[in-house]
């Protein structure tokens, strides 16, 4: 199969959003996606981009993405976070996931980061095995913690 991995462009965001929705469906959260195409355009291509996105382009169009953003580790220094690596269901097993991860690692290396980190659902065994084969450490003793929009609002109200 022939494909190209390249930096995403603004005109790719409709396809990027469709893949994000596919991931939400796969993760059994079909109604969780709130981001819009306009949000992706503003946040990825505005004056101060908040993320960098790679796309995998095949004859079928955009068939995969990897979206990363900068982080800083107080223990290690500069890092990037891989928010999502998504390959359309019809293209899984084609090498697109490997090519996208390769590009993320190249990108991180070019930035001089000390760590590339991401999360994977504990029931997504194919992804866990994929990452392990690539040399990633899957840390089973850490829990993800976050405040959602409502949690932030409630927290702010408690500060007053």
C-alpha contacts under 8 A as a table, 3 or more apart, distances in Angstrom:
res1	aa1	res2	aa2	distance
1	X	94	X	7.24
2	X	58	X	6.43
2	X	59	X	7.70
3	X	56	X	6.51
3	X	57	X	5.43
3	X	58	X	4.58
3	X	59	X	7.43
3	X	96	X	7.83
4	X	56	X	5.62
4	X	57	X	5.14
4	X	58	X	6.69
5	X	54	X	6.65
5	X	55	X	5.63
5	X	56	X	4.56
5	X	57	X	6.36
5	X	99	X	7.13
5	X	100	X	6.77
5	X	103	X	7.56
6	X	54	X	5.52
6	X	55	X	5.57
6	X	56	X	6.71
6	X	57	X	7.83
7	X	52	X	7.76
7	X	53	X	6.06
7	X	54	X	4.50
7	X	55	X	6.18
8	X	12	X	6.17
8	X	13	X	7.83
8	X	52	X	7.82
8	X	53	X	5.38
8	X	54	X	5.14
8	X	55	X	5.53
9	X	12	X	5.38
9	X	13	X	7.31
10	X	13	X	5.72
10	X	41	X	6.06
10	X	45	X	6.97
11	X	14	X	7.08
12	X	15	X	5.50
12	X	16	X	6.20
12	X	62	X	7.67
13	X	16	X	4.74
13	X	17	X	5.94
13	X	37	X	5.87
13	X	40	X	6.54
13	X	41	X	6.88
14	X	17	X	5.20
14	X	18	X	6.35
14	X	37	X	5.91
15	X	18	X	4.98
15	X	19	X	6.35
15	X	62	X	6.28
16	X	19	X	5.20
16	X	20	X	6.26
16	X	62	X	7.61
16	X	64	X	7.98
16	X	65	X	6.84
17	X	20	X	4.94
17	X	21	X	6.25
17	X	36	X	7.23
17	X	37	X	6.42
18	X	21	X	5.09
18	X	22	X	6.28
19	X	22	X	4.85
19	X	23	X	6.26
19	X	63	X	7.84
19	X	64	X	7.17
19	X	65	X	7.63
19	X	86	X	6.70
19	X	87	X	7.62
19	X	88	X	6.76
20	X	23	X	5.13
20	X	24	X	6.32
20	X	33	X	7.68
20	X	86	X	7.44
21	X	24	X	4.97
21	X	25	X	6.19
21	X	30	X	6.96
21	X	33	X	6.61
22	X	25	X	5.10
22	X	26	X	6.20
22	X	88	X	7.44
23	X	26	X	4.96
23	X	27	X	6.08
23	X	86	X	6.79
24	X	27	X	5.05
24	X	28	X	6.24
24	X	29	X	4.97
24	X	30	X	5.09
24	X	31	X	7.65
24	X	32	X	6.87
24	X	33	X	6.94
25	X	28	X	5.09
25	X	29	X	5.59
25	X	30	X	4.43
26	X	29	X	7.51
26	X	30	X	7.92
27	X	30	X	7.76
29	X	32	X	5.40
30	X	33	X	7.16
31	X	34	X	7.99
35	X	39	X	5.94
35	X	40	X	7.16
36	X	39	X	5.00
36	X	40	X	6.38
37	X	40	X	5.12
37	X	41	X	6.23
38	X	41	X	5.03
38	X	42	X	6.07
39	X	42	X	5.11
39	X	43	X	5.87
40	X	43	X	5.22
40	X	44	X	5.55
40	X	45	X	7.76
41	X	44	X	5.39
41	X	45	X	5.46
41	X	46	X	6.99
42	X	45	X	5.68
42	X	46	X	4.94
42	X	49	X	7.83
43	X	46	X	5.82
43	X	48	X	7.58
43	X	49	X	5.46
43	X	50	X	5.40
43	X	51	X	7.03
44	X	49	X	4.65
44	X	50	X	5.65
44	X	51	X	5.36
44	X	52	X	6.54
44	X	53	X	7.89
45	X	48	X	7.50
45	X	49	X	5.40
46	X	49	X	5.44
49	X	52	X	7.47
50	X	69	X	6.42
51	X	67	X	6.73
51	X	68	X	5.62
51	X	69	X	4.48
51	X	70	X	7.48
52	X	67	X	5.82
52	X	68	X	5.35
52	X	69	X	6.08
53	X	65	X	6.83
53	X	66	X	5.69
53	X	67	X	4.33
53	X	68	X	6.28
54	X	65	X	5.50
54	X	66	X	5.17
54	X	67	X	6.39
54	X	100	X	7.18
54	X	103	X	7.77
54	X	104	X	7.99
55	X	62	X	6.45
55	X	63	X	7.52
55	X	64	X	5.65
55	X	65	X	4.40
55	X	66	X	6.57
55	X	100	X	7.59
56	X	62	X	5.73
56	X	63	X	5.65
56	X	64	X	4.81
56	X	65	X	6.02
56	X	96	X	6.69
56	X	100	X	7.01
57	X	60	X	7.57
57	X	61	X	5.33
57	X	62	X	4.50
57	X	63	X	5.88
57	X	64	X	7.23
58	X	61	X	5.10
58	X	62	X	6.32
58	X	63	X	6.42
60	X	63	X	7.07
62	X	65	X	7.82
63	X	87	X	5.93
63	X	88	X	5.36
63	X	91	X	6.91
64	X	85	X	7.44
64	X	86	X	5.27
64	X	87	X	4.15
64	X	88	X	5.95
64	X	96	X	6.91
64	X	97	X	7.53
64	X	100	X	7.80
65	X	84	X	7.54
65	X	85	X	5.71
65	X	86	X	5.27
65	X	87	X	6.61
65	X	100	X	7.03
66	X	82	X	7.07
66	X	83	X	7.60
66	X	84	X	5.64
66	X	85	X	4.32
66	X	86	X	6.44
66	X	100	X	6.15
66	X	101	X	7.39
66	X	104	X	7.27
67	X	82	X	5.95
67	X	83	X	5.62
67	X	84	X	5.49
67	X	85	X	6.65
68	X	80	X	6.43
68	X	81	X	5.37
68	X	82	X	4.42
68	X	83	X	5.57
68	X	84	X	7.41
68	X	104	X	7.72
69	X	80	X	5.52
69	X	81	X	5.41
69	X	82	X	6.84
69	X	83	X	7.48
70	X	78	X	7.60
70	X	79	X	6.07
70	X	80	X	4.43
70	X	81	X	6.23
71	X	78	X	6.33
71	X	79	X	4.94
71	X	80	X	5.12
71	X	81	X	6.35
72	X	76	X	7.83
72	X	77	X	5.46
72	X	78	X	4.71
72	X	79	X	5.32
72	X	80	X	7.63
73	X	76	X	5.13
73	X	77	X	4.73
73	X	78	X	6.18
73	X	79	X	6.44
74	X	77	X	5.89
76	X	79	X	7.92
76	X	114	X	5.99
76	X	115	X	7.29
77	X	113	X	7.34
77	X	114	X	6.27
78	X	112	X	7.39
78	X	113	X	4.81
78	X	114	X	5.79
78	X	115	X	7.12
79	X	108	X	7.58
79	X	113	X	4.76
79	X	114	X	5.63
79	X	115	X	4.73
79	X	116	X	5.68
79	X	117	X	7.62
80	X	108	X	6.66
80	X	113	X	6.90
80	X	115	X	6.62
80	X	116	X	5.04
80	X	117	X	6.55
81	X	116	X	5.76
81	X	117	X	4.97
81	X	118	X	5.71
82	X	85	X	7.17
82	X	104	X	7.89
82	X	116	X	6.97
82	X	117	X	6.06
82	X	118	X	5.06
83	X	118	X	6.26
83	X	119	X	7.76
84	X	118	X	7.91
85	X	97	X	7.22
85	X	100	X	7.41
85	X	101	X	7.59
86	X	97	X	7.44
87	X	91	X	6.33
87	X	92	X	6.05
87	X	96	X	6.82
87	X	97	X	6.28
88	X	91	X	5.42
88	X	92	X	6.51
89	X	92	X	5.44
91	X	94	X	5.57
91	X	96	X	7.25
92	X	95	X	7.43
92	X	96	X	7.25
92	X	97	X	7.41
93	X	96	X	7.49
93	X	97	X	7.81
94	X	97	X	7.77
95	X	98	X	5.30
95	X	99	X	6.19
96	X	99	X	5.03
96	X	100	X	6.05
97	X	100	X	5.15
97	X	101	X	6.12
98	X	101	X	5.13
98	X	102	X	5.96
99	X	102	X	5.00
99	X	103	X	6.27
100	X	103	X	5.10
100	X	104	X	6.32
101	X	104	X	4.98
101	X	105	X	6.21
102	X	105	X	5.20
102	X	106	X	6.17
103	X	106	X	4.99
103	X	107	X	6.02
104	X	107	X	5.01
104	X	108	X	6.11
105	X	108	X	5.06
105	X	109	X	6.00
105	X	116	X	7.59
106	X	109	X	5.08
106	X	110	X	6.12
107	X	110	X	5.10
107	X	111	X	6.39
108	X	111	X	5.11
108	X	112	X	6.30
108	X	113	X	5.52
108	X	116	X	7.02
109	X	112	X	4.98
109	X	113	X	6.02
110	X	113	X	7.84
113	X	116	X	7.33
120	X	124	X	6.98
120	X	127	X	7.24
120	X	128	X	6.90
121	X	124	X	5.39
122	X	125	X	7.09
122	X	128	X	7.86
124	X	127	X	5.57
124	X	128	X	6.32
125	X	128	X	4.92
125	X	129	X	6.03
126	X	129	X	5.27
126	X	130	X	6.12
127	X	130	X	4.94
127	X	131	X	6.17
128	X	131	X	5.26
128	X	132	X	6.15
128	X	138	X	7.33
129	X	132	X	5.04
129	X	133	X	6.10
130	X	133	X	5.26
130	X	134	X	6.48
131	X	134	X	5.07
131	X	135	X	6.57
131	X	136	X	5.41
131	X	137	X	7.84
131	X	138	X	7.89
132	X	135	X	5.10
132	X	136	X	5.01
132	X	137	X	6.46
132	X	138	X	7.09
133	X	136	X	7.36
139	X	142	X	6.25
140	X	143	X	7.98
147	X	150	X	7.69
147	X	151	X	5.10
147	X	152	X	5.84
148	X	151	X	5.04
148	X	152	X	6.14
149	X	152	X	5.17
149	X	153	X	6.26
150	X	153	X	5.03
150	X	154	X	6.13
151	X	154	X	5.09
151	X	155	X	5.98
152	X	155	X	5.02
152	X	156	X	6.09
153	X	156	X	5.16
153	X	157	X	6.23
154	X	157	X	5.07
154	X	158	X	6.26
155	X	158	X	5.11
155	X	159	X	6.58
156	X	159	X	5.19
156	X	160	X	7.09
157	X	160	X	5.64
